[in-house]
Amino acid sequence: MFVKRAEDKHVEGISKVCREGCLDTYKNLRSQENIERNNRTFYNYERIRQELFEQQGWDGYYVAVENDEVVGAIGGGMTGKTSSEVYVLYLDPSRRGEGIGSKLLEELTSVQQRKGASEQWVSVQKGNYKGIPFYEARGFEYVEERPTYSNEGGEGYVSLRYKRRL
């Protein structure tokens, strides 16, 4: 398994890993309608293809690949001169606990540090006991609660904001 900047050939794999990872992560935390809407909005082929590479505030996607198959994906960006964010990190749900997420986070962190980041932020769904321990084990500390970015129509989902010094 290796981690690299995503290419066009990885779009389908990124979409699959993110959709399946999102479903697995949120199946008991959010409504099916919310999960399906987020998957349609954020993890469709066209959006991923447009977001493969760097743009203002977005570092592009990075993938973990094994036997030509995407087994994990991460994306984030700079939110200020010295602040960065992890926006998305999903794995094939059957591959958790193998160090794939750690390797993806290390790669994105390295990219962001080269751009001047001295702090890194992440939002984790309240009650996400897959994501919260992962980030806390890597030095992220709880800062505050906020309404979840993708809330619509009166949804009251809450995200926990975490930060770590780089």
C-alpha positions as CSV (number, residue, x, y, z in Angstrom):
1,M,0.0,0.0,0.0
2,F,1.3,3.5,-0.9
3,V,0.0,7.0,-0.6
4,K,0.1,9.5,-3.5
5,R,-1.6,12.5,-5.0
6,A,-4.7,11.4,-6.7
7,E,-5.0,11.1,-10.5
8,D,-7.9,10.9,-12.9
9,K,-7.8,7.1,-12.8
10,H,-8.6,7.3,-9.0
11,V,-11.8,9.3,-9.3
12,E,-14.1,6.2,-9.2
13,G,-12.1,4.7,-6.3
14,I,-12.3,8.0,-4.3
15,S,-16.0,8.2,-4.8
16,K,-16.5,4.6,-3.8
17,V,-14.3,4.8,-0.6
18,C,-15.9,8.1,0.4
19,R,-19.5,7.0,-0.2
20,E,-19.0,3.7,1.6
21,G,-17.0,5.3,4.4
22,C,-19.6,8.0,4.9
23,L,-22.4,5.4,5.1
24,D,-20.4,3.2,7.5
25,T,-19.4,6.2,9.7
26,Y,-22.8,7.9,9.9
27,K,-25.3,5.0,9.7
28,N,-26.3,5.3,13.3
29,L,-25.6,9.1,13.7
30,R,-27.6,10.7,10.8
31,S,-30.7,10.0,8.7
32,Q,-30.4,7.9,5.6
33,E,-31.6,11.0,3.7
34,N,-28.7,13.1,5.0
35,I,-26.1,10.5,4.2
36,E,-27.4,10.0,0.7
37,R,-27.6,13.8,0.1
38,N,-24.0,14.3,1.3
39,N,-22.8,11.4,-0.9
40,R,-24.6,12.9,-4.0
41,T,-23.3,16.4,-3.2
42,F,-19.7,15.8,-2.2
43,Y,-18.6,12.4,-3.5
44,N,-20.0,12.3,-7.1
45,Y,-17.5,11.7,-9.9
46,E,-17.7,15.2,-11.5
47,R,-17.0,17.0,-8.2
48,I,-14.2,14.7,-7.3
49,R,-12.7,15.1,-10.8
50,Q,-12.8,18.9,-10.4
51,E,-11.2,18.7,-6.9
52,L,-8.4,16.3,-7.8
53,F,-5.8,19.0,-7.9
54,E,-4.9,22.1,-5.9
55,Q,-7.1,25.1,-5.9
56,Q,-7.3,28.1,-3.5
57,G,-8.0,26.6,-0.1
58,W,-7.9,23.0,-1.3
59,D,-4.8,20.8,-1.5
60,G,-6.4,18.2,-3.8
61,Y,-7.1,14.6,-3.0
62,Y,-4.5,12.1,-1.8
63,V,-5.2,8.4,-2.0
64,A,-4.0,5.2,-0.4
65,V,-3.7,2.5,-3.2
66,E,-3.1,-1.2,-2.9
67,N,-3.2,-3.5,-6.0
68,D,-4.4,-0.6,-8.1
69,E,-7.4,-0.1,-5.8
70,V,-8.1,3.0,-3.8
71,V,-8.5,1.9,-0.1
72,G,-8.5,5.4,1.4
73,A,-8.7,9.1,0.5
74,I,-8.0,12.4,2.2
75,G,-8.4,16.0,1.3
76,G,-7.9,19.4,3.0
77,G,-6.6,22.8,2.6
78,M,-5.1,26.0,4.0
79,T,-7.7,28.1,5.8
80,G,-5.3,30.9,6.7
81,K,-1.6,31.8,6.4
82,T,-0.6,29.2,9.1
83,S,-3.9,27.3,9.6
84,S,-5.0,24.2,7.7
85,E,-7.9,21.9,7.8
86,V,-8.6,18.2,7.1
87,Y,-12.0,18.2,5.2
88,V,-12.4,14.6,4.3
89,L,-10.7,11.3,5.4
90,Y,-12.4,8.0,4.5
91,L,-11.2,4.4,4.2
92,D,-12.7,1.2,2.9
93,P,-14.7,0.3,6.0
94,S,-13.1,-3.2,6.0
95,R,-9.6,-1.8,6.2
96,R,-9.8,0.2,9.4
97,G,-7.1,-0.3,12.0
98,E,-4.3,-1.0,9.4
99,G,-2.6,2.4,9.6
100,I,-4.0,3.6,6.3
101,G,-5.7,6.7,7.8
102,S,-2.5,7.6,9.7
103,K,-0.5,7.4,6.4
104,L,-3.0,9.6,4.6
105,L,-3.0,12.1,7.4
106,E,0.8,12.2,7.5
107,E,0.9,12.9,3.8
108,L,-1.7,15.8,3.9
109,T,0.0,17.2,7.0
110,S,3.3,17.2,5.2
111,V,1.8,19.1,2.3
112,Q,0.2,21.6,4.6
113,Q,3.4,22.2,6.6
114,R,5.3,22.9,3.4
115,K,2.7,25.6,2.7
116,G,3.3,27.2,6.2
117,A,0.7,25.5,8.4
118,S,1.6,25.5,12.1
119,E,-1.9,24.3,13.1
120,Q,-4.4,21.8,11.7
121,W,-8.1,21.6,12.3
122,V,-10.7,19.0,11.8
123,S,-14.5,18.7,12.4
124,V,-15.8,15.4,13.6
125,Q,-19.5,14.5,14.0
126,K,-20.5,14.4,17.6
127,G,-20.9,10.8,18.6
128,N,-18.5,9.6,15.9
129,Y,-16.5,7.1,18.0
130,K,-14.5,5.9,15.0
131,G,-13.2,9.4,14.1
132,I,-12.8,11.0,17.5
133,P,-10.3,8.5,19.0
134,F,-8.4,8.5,15.8
135,Y,-7.8,12.3,15.9
136,E,-7.3,12.5,19.6
137,A,-4.6,9.8,19.4
138,R,-2.8,12.0,16.8
139,G,-2.7,15.0,19.1
140,F,-5.9,16.8,18.1
141,E,-7.6,18.5,21.1
142,Y,-11.2,19.5,21.4
143,V,-12.0,23.2,21.0
144,E,-15.7,23.7,20.4
145,E,-19.0,22.5,19.0
146,R,-20.6,23.9,15.9
147,P,-23.6,23.0,13.7
148,T,-22.5,20.5,11.0
149,Y,-21.6,22.2,7.7
150,S,-24.0,20.0,5.7
151,N,-27.1,20.6,7.8
152,E,-30.2,21.4,5.8
153,G,-33.9,22.0,6.5
154,G,-33.6,22.2,10.3
155,E,-31.2,19.3,10.7
156,G,-29.5,19.7,14.1
157,Y,-26.3,17.6,13.6
158,V,-23.3,18.9,15.6
159,S,-19.7,18.8,14.7
160,L,-16.9,18.9,17.3
161,R,-14.0,21.1,16.3
162,Y,-10.5,19.8,17.0
163,K,-7.1,21.4,16.6
164,R,-3.4,20.4,16.9
165,R,-0.1,22.2,16.7
166,L,2.1,21.1,13.9
